[in-house]
Every structure is written in structure tokens, then in C-alpha cells.
């Protein structure tokens, strides 16, 4: 078994924010949540989050995390070694390994952590460290090891000779210790350094032998200290996500202009056009074409749907439907199969049957439309009386004329036609024509008299 400790006590002053650094979002999840998610497959015996700056905010943000968490306070931030020293009373008698991660290093793959842990166990050494080969290692502590991957030294960049700086293997700040061995050396840490802090690397130096495990992809160990690095990490994350989907048969026409959350599910033969963004718990089924210029968020898109220059949020669009351009579907709307939702149409909390059309310039809110209904241009449902929302129901095969105002609560039956320009305030039974407008008056000779 393994226990996991996550360092999450720092403020992150370079983020220029009162929000603790580990709570800044990377995509739809915070940095620390991504770190926690990366160890889920290891099935840790315990998950300890070491908190300090605005610990109440961190606790609150993780209050509904699906696994049990233990929070350990580091009231003063005196270095990584000091943070782990705070675990001594909490892990007394622990007979497991301890995996130590940083809450601001969110790109580690679960597969890498699993290999790292397995290697640590196979070697049977008291400690293991994760390293990687950086193309530009300036500023990072260099890791030196022998041919058996046993650690020889960790030398800070400023202390390296010119020859030592040619070594591109750097310390990732991720460790796995046999807890009993680590607990023995933690009280021996000193502050004999420029920062006058307790460093975990000193604990590594007090143990032997120490295994060095190299991550295959150096980008996994990139930490986040400022907004620029946050943006760079998001680019790495997006590249991973899009590469994976393209390998599974999704066409992404211009990957650089597209963003896809890692909570999105795509089926093969989906086409994602440029300037399209897929967010949250979204599913897009085979044959659908999304974009260009579209946002789909927390929605389900059926097979062979087209969404062009439009926004779909918290809704369902069923197969063979065309949406857009410039449509907005939101608020738990459900669009049936084979529908047409056209230019400048907004649907909110509306349920549409099959082959129903709202082709242009309409607002349909809090409404239920049957099959094969046609809504004319410029029609709106008047669903709000200033206090409460009310519902409009329209039966199968009814045709609502252009520029209609449907004042809810209202029920329009099946096979109804309403005349253009009508304001419908009363229920209409099946198979009727409803006309609700003033009679046209024509006054001849109405031309204004010209001034002399």
C-alpha cells in the first residue's frame, strides 16, 4: 500500500492573486484536484493534503472530493522538508510507502506514477526520486546517478560547474519514501542554506541507496508558478487531449484553434471545425460536425448533427438535427431528431419533438413542442409575467405564423395554424385557425400635405 501527501500550502505570489495557487483552474479542474485525480488508480491507503495559506479555501474547494482526504496544517511555510515534518504525528506507526507530490505540478500521468511506484517497490530502496531530461534545464537542480540509476548527487543549478550544467536530468520534486526510514531522518533536517528553509532533498541525501526514475515526457514534471506557466501547461494538456482523440478517429481541422476538456467524450468520425470549444460533461456522437465557431458545454449531441456558429449548453440535441448559424440552445433544452434550429434562434428549457423547425429569429422558452411543428420567423413565447415563469404547449403538426406572440400559460392543440402577426393569449383547440390581430384599416388620401 501507499499513502500520498500533496504539498498545497503555498500562496503562489507570482500568480498575483489572493486565491491559493493550487486552486487556480487548469481547464475545468483545479491544479490540486488534477494531482489528486492522478493518484486515484494507485488506490492510496491515505490521502493527505498539506495546507497553509488560505487553508479554509482549499478545504472548502475539496470538500466534495469523492475520496477521503486528510488535511494537515503547515502554519509557517518553511520549505518542503518542513511541510513533510508536519506529517510525523499523523503517520505514526505507518508501515506503507509515502508518495510525495506537489499541488502545482498537475500534468503527471497516472501511468508514470504507477511505473514510478512499481520501480520503487522492485528496488526495495528507502527512497526514490522522479527525474526528467529538460531541453532547457536552467534553474533546475541537476540529478546525477550511476549506471544502475542509483542517486549520486543533487546539485542546485547555481552550484553546478560548467560541465555539470551540461547534464539535463533534473529533479522533478516528486519522491517516494519508505515512511519508517523517512520518519527517522526528518528531525535531522537543517536550515543551512541560503533560504534558511528545510528542504526535502536533504532527507534524500541522508538515505541510501536512492533510486532515480526518469519520466519519458519531461512536460509531465512542469510546475506552475505564474500565469504564463499556467497557460503553457494548458497548451500541453490540450495537445495531449486532441492527439488522443485524433488517434481514435476524430477529425480536428485546426487543432491550435480548438479546445476540448478532458471530461468530453467524442465518438469516431466526429468533425471538429476551427474555433470550436467543447466543455464539461459533453458527449458528441458519430458523424456530427461541430463548428466552426461553436461552443458546446455539458450537452449531448446525437449522431449526424451539425452545429454551426452556435452555442449549446446544458442541453440535448438528437440525431440528424441542424443547429445554426448563430443559435443558442440552453437551460435543459431537448431538441428532437431531424429538427432545424436556425439563424438567431434561442431555446431555453424547451422540449421539441421530431422534425420540428424553428428556422429563424425566434425565442422559445419554457415550452413543449410536438412533432412536425413549424415556428414562423420572429415568434416568441412570452413566458415571464414579472414574477413567475409559465409554459407554452404546442401540439403535433401545428404551424405558428411569423411574428406571433404566444402569451403563456398557453396550450395550442394539434394541427393548428395561427395567422401571421397574431398575439395568442387563449388556448386553441385542435384543427383550428387562430387569428388575433387588429383588422387592417386603409385611409385613402393620407399623404401629408406639402408645405408651401
Buried (B, 14 or more C-beta within 10 A) or exposed (E): EBBBBBBBBBBBEEBEEEBBBBBBEBBBBBBBBBBBBBBEEBEBEBBBBBBBBBBEBBEEBBEEBEEEBBBBEBEEBBBBBBBBBBBEEBBEEBEBBBBBBBBBBBBBBEEBBBBBBEBBBEBEBBBBBBBBBBEEBEEBBBBBBEEEBBBEEBBBBEEBEEEEEEBBBBBBBBBBBBBBBBBBBBEEBEBEEEEEBBBBBBBBBBBEBBBBBBBEBBBBBBBBBBEEBBEBBBEBBBEBBBEEBBEEEBEBBEBEBBBBBBBBEBBEBBBBBBBBBBBBBBBBBBBBBBBBBBBBBBBBBBBBBBBBBBBBBBBBBBBBBBBBBBBBBBBBBBBBBBBBBBBBBBBBBBBBBBBBBBBBBBBBBBBBBBBBBBBBBBBBBBBEEEEEEBBBBBBBBBBBBBBBBBBBBBBBBBEBBBBBBBBBEEEBEEEBEBEBBEEEEEEEEEEEEEEE
